[in-house]
Amino acid sequence: MNKKVLIWSIVVALGGLLFGMDVAVISGAEQQIQQLWKLTDAVHGQVLASALYGTIIGALFGGLPAEKFGRRKVLYWIGATFLISSIGSAMAPSVVPFIIFRFLGGLGVGASSVVAPMFISEIAPAKNRGKLVATFQFNIVFGILLAYLSNYLLATMGENSWRWMLGC
């Protein structure tokens, strides 16, 4: 297998790592957020679901820009979306910007779930395609594990530990 293809596949599969982290990191932050902004149960549920709403839309429509502009360009934009969402969520001054940034992160999660495996499968040789695409799936699970681990390690940082959790 071409070394360049292997490296590209591994780098693109890191989108799965971000996918897993983004989905799971909220579990360590949600109670502090509810208390900080004194959210009702209904609003709290919408805050938590905002990323999932974005994920649905990103998965449904993420392939369209990839077809129009190319997978690689769209993967760069997805990476930027993850970065903006992470920083914005961590620094959100109130619940509405927080929901917007989490929704944006969800768009990245959904789009990456379509575009990254698509890109990997297109560049991979046929005999290695399954293994290389599976690295994306593996990284989703590994990202979930890293989110729980980082939440555990950051939980003792005080009342703003949720910001650190979402920022990493």
Steps between C-alpha positions, in 0.01 A plus 500: 500500500618850421635674813336829396156334481550347844594836654209679332261231617622524859477881500149494352399229748579749778164651405355193669697585814351850501159348429523277808637772724239754394213261559619376841661804659167659590437223754758648736383857458123484489422520874723804554341669198150432630587648839694797358222621273218365720347304213164332524490133411350579159766758411771275642383224267507734201850618592622141507315409181622802301814317385292201397272720291809629322628145456182396320516797264874459445459131416210567264663785309875461563554314177364783284791744546742207479361419156510863390831623648690177558549282807832646606377862504188402691708305754698819570174686558376223728821529703448876528142434611623273780751764613251787496238290677740391771630848576155657469337243728773540761474879499121533463372777728142369504283214389403627152856536365580168665217330309616661175860383544393149600271487195794607284710221651219258422508610135870411500434164660230411248696621199816321612306176538426517127796678342794341685412136422414607144843660456686209656317245286581696185874526563554153648601204287222242475677238712553746790182705471310325780789527746558867429133598520478301825761733652235773485255280690766401752582865558137581582513254788848615601377861500218406736753338732723809486204726576412301811864491607549874449171571681623294794836678509349848462208453742700633794582835336217684670178658390629568147631148441221452245663769284829310500318177416328652199810694396721195471 
